Amino acid sequence: MQGRKSITSSDMSPKASRPPHPRLRIRIVFGEDEMIGPGKAELLERIDRCGSIAAAGREMGMSYKRAWQLIGMLNAMFRDPLVDSTRGGPGGGGAVLTQAGREALALYRAFEEDVTEAGAKRLDAMQGMLRDISERK
C-alpha cells in the first residue's frame, strides 16, 4: 500500500503505544449535587484570566447557559461565592474570582498535586500492566 509506514518491532513497544504518564482526573463530591472537578476548576481559571464567564465558557466550547449554571452551582455550594459577576450593558459586564474562589481553586489544585504525587508509584505499576496497543486489535 502506498503512503503507509511499515511497522517495526520497536514501534510496537509498550512505551511507544501509550502516553508517557497516566493522569488523574479528581472529582471531589461533597453532596449529591455538590462537587468540584477538573471542568469547574478550569472554568474558574479561565474566568480569572478572561474576566468573563461567557468568554471562559466559549474557550472551553461550553454554552453561555452551561457556564452560568456551573458558576451558579459553585456559588450556591460554598458559604461565600466563588465568582462575582456584573451584568453587561453599555459598559460591558464582567466576572472575577472572589477571595473564596481563589482559595477554593488553589486548594483543589493542591489536592490534585498531592494525590498525583502520592499515587505515582501505583499509577506506574498499573500502567505497566496495560496491554500494548497492538494487542488490542
C-alpha positions in Angstrom: 0.0 0.0 0.0 1.3 3.4 -0.9 1.8 6.0 1.8 1.7 3.6 4.6 4.6 3.3 7.0 5.8 -0.1 7.8 5.7 -1.1 11.4 8.8 -2.3 13.1 9.1 -4.2 16.3 10.5 -1.1 18.0 7.3 0.8 17.0 5.2 -1.8 18.9 7.0 -1.4 22.3 4.6 -0.7 25.2 6.1 2.7 25.8 5.5 3.8 22.1 1.8 2.8 22.3 0.7 4.9 25.3 1.2 8.3 26.8 4.3 8.7 28.9 2.4 9.2 32.2 -1.1 8.3 33.3 -3.0 11.2 34.7 -5.7 11.5 37.3 -9.0 13.4 37.0 -10.1 14.2 40.5 -13.7 15.0 41.4 -14.4 15.9 45.0 -18.0 15.1 45.9 -19.4 17.0 48.9 -23.1 16.0 48.4 -25.5 14.7 45.9 -25.3 17.8 43.6 -22.3 19.4 45.3 -18.9 18.7 43.6 -15.9 20.2 42.1 -13.8 18.6 39.5 -11.4 19.4 36.6 -14.1 21.1 34.4 -15.3 23.5 37.1 -11.7 24.2 38.2 -10.7 25.0 34.6 -13.8 27.3 34.2 -12.7 29.2 37.3 -9.2 29.6 36.0 -10.4 30.8 32.7 -12.8 33.3 34.3 -9.9 34.6 36.3 -7.9 35.0 33.1 -10.7 36.3 30.8 -12.7 38.4 33.3 -15.9 37.0 31.8 -18.0 33.9 32.4 -19.2 33.9 28.7 -15.6 34.2 27.3 -14.4 31.4 29.7 -17.2 29.2 28.6 -16.6 29.9 24.9 -12.9 29.0 25.3 -14.0 25.6 26.7 -16.6 25.0 24.0 -19.3 25.4 26.6 -22.6 27.2 26.1 -23.1 30.5 27.9 -26.1 28.9 29.8 -24.0 25.9 30.9 -21.1 28.1 32.1 -23.6 30.2 34.2 -25.2 27.1 35.6 -21.9 25.8 36.8 -20.9 29.1 38.4 -24.4 29.2 40.0 -23.8 25.7 41.4 -20.4 26.6 42.8 -21.6 29.9 44.3 -24.6 28.1 46.0 -22.4 25.3 47.2 -19.8 27.4 49.1 -20.5 29.6 52.1 -19.1 32.6 50.2 -19.5 33.0 46.4 -16.5 31.9 44.3 -17.3 34.3 41.4 -18.6 37.8 41.5 -20.2 39.0 38.2 -21.6 42.3 36.9 -24.3 42.5 34.3 -23.5 43.5 30.7 -24.7 46.7 29.3 -23.2 49.8 27.6 -20.0 49.5 29.7 -20.0 45.7 29.4 -20.2 43.2 32.2 -17.5 41.0 33.7 -16.7 38.4 36.3 -13.9 38.0 38.8 -12.9 35.3 41.3 -13.5 36.3 44.8 -11.0 35.6 47.6 -13.0 32.4 48.4 -12.9 31.5 44.7 -9.1 31.8 44.6 -8.8 29.8 47.8 -11.1 27.0 46.7 -9.3 26.8 43.3 -5.9 26.7 45.0 -7.0 24.0 47.4 -8.4 21.9 44.6 -5.2 22.2 42.5 -3.0 21.4 45.6 -5.2 18.4 46.3 -4.7 17.2 42.7 -1.0 17.6 43.1 -0.8 15.8 46.4 -2.9 12.8 45.1 -0.8 12.6 41.9 2.4 12.6 43.9 1.2 10.1 46.5 -0.2 7.7 43.9 2.7 7.9 41.3 4.2 4.5 42.1 0.8 2.8 41.9 -0.1 4.5 38.7 3.2 3.5 37.2 2.7 -0.1 38.3 -0.8 -0.1 36.8 0.4 1.5 33.6 2.9 -1.3 33.3 0.0 -3.8 33.4 -1.6 -2.3 30.3 -1.8 -4.1 27.0 0.3 -2.9 24.1 -1.9 -1.2 21.6 -1.1 -3.9 19.0 -2.7 -6.5 21.3 -6.0 -4.6 21.4 -6.7 -5.1 17.7 
